[in-house]
């Protein structure tokens, strides 16, 4: 009996595997592709995902392979500088191609002991009160206590569960790829600038190693987007849209994507969960997809580990759907809005011009940046201070940084009073008495209880209030721990 099986070895699956292994959970990752993909589906990481990497001690690895773009995010392709003093220590987009992100997360998961099995495809599943039996395409079976489908927008796990996936089918499609071209740089730049005045979904730009990334609207919507376009199809569309094909040749890879927008009605069915694109698909506007999946995994990982280890309070696993489903619904909503704003019609363009003016107001810009980067998320934990339910930015402490105290993936009490205790929960929660250094005005509370995913579960100064939230999020105290 395996503790957990993860179907899908993309960034969501690898992040989840690492989070489970951080808590000593036995996990197997089943990835149907024998080799990692070279396709670049994502070009960067937003502030909340960067914070997550920092909270697990991974950020330096990613910074070494990426490039920081301060204030580089945009909404519907509207370029506006970010407002000053965002509520994050990482006010930038980290430009890093998805194959690199995939590799670094896979190395992290494997380094923690995850059993990653490539070329192993899920073909069926059956669950019962004791666990989940997973049928593989090679005729073998595996048995686990839990299964998580991180197997993409066409998720077989979701289909086998029969979970409804309502939304809208793709109405538009784009071709993309990396290839060489013969047109001189000045010609490419001039043509792209001209075309993007009306075609916001068009782009040609350097991708490194002598290659250029190309994105161009397709002539129509295909029946099967899994079938990659031909180079001739890309050339034909470039000529139709830009008046030139830039002399493209020698593609490294080609693919197509659409603007289908759908969300699973349920993220959990018994002992099976959905995360990442298996739970939600949307247009890639704002670059939110990969980030949303990583954040799903970060939310689910510690909760599933708690259940497997036997200390999870009643209902903890159900908070995964309760918290993450509304977040994805909001992403679907803002990508729908961005799609409308990028339409060349006179009505959408009029709204776009108005929004462009509104984004000069700090409150509007701050609100939209919070959506795109996910730093504006607040989970509904009930009545309490505004800080409760939000993730906490990194803070300078007398003995280092807040995020440095979170590398082990445990709960954390940051106590500025010196009067509070996590006695009884020491096996799950670290109690730290420390002061926030002068100059940081982002912790308006005498003490905070932080969940393993970085969200504030409680803020206050009284031990009874703290104990109530320790029970709520971390289960009953351990008699052995309380006696030490």
Secondary structure, DSSP 8 states (H G I E B T S, - for coil): -EEEEEE--SHHHHHHHHHHHHTT--EEEEESSSS--------EE-HHHHHHHHHTT-HHHHHTTSEEEET---BTTB-----SS-SSS--EEEE--HHHHHHHHHHHHHHTT-EEEET--EEEEEEETTEEEEEETTS-EEEEEEEEE---TT-HHHHHHT--EEEE--S-EEEEEEEE--S-HHHHHHHHHHHTTT-TT-EEEEEETTEEEEEEE-SS--S-TTS---HHHHHHHHHHHHS--TT-EEEEEEEEEE--EEEES-SEETTEEE-GGGTEE---TTS-HHHHHHHHHHHHHHHHHHHHHT---TTTTHHHHHHHHHHHHHHHHHHHHHHHHT--SHHHHHHHHHHHHHTTSHHHHHHHHHHHHSTT-B---SSS-TTTTBB----EETTEETGGGGTT--EEEEESSS----TT-TTTEEEEE--B-TT-----SSEEEE-TTSBEEEEES-HHHHHHHHHHHH-S--HHHHT-
